[in-house]
Amino acid sequence: VQLQASGGGLVAAGESLRLSCAASGRTFSGYAMGWFRQAPGKDREFVAAITRSTSSTYYADSVKGRFTISRDNAKNTMYLQMNSLKPEDTAVYYCAAETVYRGAYYLRDFNEYDYWGQGTQVTVSS
């Protein structure tokens, strides 16, 4: 599986961005997917995740109510709609695919993911 993240950019605080993650291969619908981010000097952190059927979504407390994760299995694409962006959202955002689903608890752990995109930079100015 190859993942390609896009949609990052420079925006002002309060504005919105939508990230996309395009996946190659015919098994995209069989994977749970997640978004993580990493700011300079910080560890990679969980942002959001979505199960294979899109029936369940999970968010970090820091983005809950502002970000929405979704996926279109017909297009092999996952999205992250980011609203009301804050300067502390500035980071490189990575998409990832989990091929062996072990439960919702593990979706927050980046070690659970098997495939990663290259990352897209999001910069929010104050």
N, C-alpha and C positions, 0 to 999 in steps of 0.2 A: 504494500500500500504506500502510495506517495501522497503527501499532503502539501497543499500550497495555500498559505495564508496571504490575505491581501486586505486592503481597505484602511490601513493605518494612515496617519497624517498628523498635521499640526492644527489644533483647534483651540478656541478660547474656552475658558471655564463656562459651564452651563450649556455648551453646544453638544451635538450628537455626532456619532460615527457608527457605521455598520461594518463590522469585519466579516469576511467570508473565508471559508476553508474548503477548498475544492479537493476531492479525493479521487484518486485513480482506482481502477479495479471494480469488480462487480460485487464485492462483498461489503461495501460501505454500510448497507442497511443492517448488517449483522454485528456492527461494532457500537459499543458505547463511545461517546465522544466527549472531549473536554477542552476547555480553554484555561490556560495558565498564563501568568505574566511574571516578568522579572525586571525590576528596576535596578539601576546601577548600584552596586554595593550591597544588594539584598538577595535573599534566596528566592528561588522560583516559588510562586504561590498559586494556589488554586483560585480560579475565578468562577467557573460554572461548568456544569456537566449535564449531559442528556443521555437517556437510555436509548436502546435500539429502536424501540417502537414510538419514541417521543412522548410516551405517557408520563414520564417523570423527569423533572428538571431539578437541579440543585445549584445553589449559589453560595458564594462566600458572603458573610454578613456585611462586608464593606461595600458590596455592589447590589445587594438585594433591594429590589424596588426601583433600581435605575437601569440595570442591565437585563436583557432577555436573550436566552439562548434558544435556538431553534434549528431544525434541520429539514431538508427536502431530500428524501431518499431517492426520488426519481431523478434528481439532478446531481446526486452524490456530493451534496454541499451542506455545510453547517454554517450558521450565522451567529453573530453576537451583536445585538443592537445595544449600543451604549448611549444612554441619555444622561443629561445633567452631569456631564463630565467634570471632574475635579482635578486640580493639579496633581494630587496624590495618585491619580489613575495613570500617570505617565509611566510607561514601561514598554518593553518589547512583549508583545502578545504572541503566544504559541498555541496552535491547535494540536490535538493529540487524539489517537485512536487506541481504544482498549479492546483487544481481541478476545480475551477470556474474562467474562463478566463474573465477578465474585460477590457482588452486592453493592448497594448504594454507598456504604461506609467507605469502601476502597476507592471510589471515584474521586475523592479529594486528594489522593496520594499520587504524586506524579510518577512514582516508581511502578505503578500499576499499568502504565500506558506503554504500548509497544512501538508505536509509530508517531513521529513528530514532524510538524511542518517547520519551515525555516524561520518563522517569526516575522512580525510586522510591527513597526515602531508607532506607538501612539504617544503624542506629546500634547499636554494640555497646559496652556499658558494661563496665568492668573490675571 
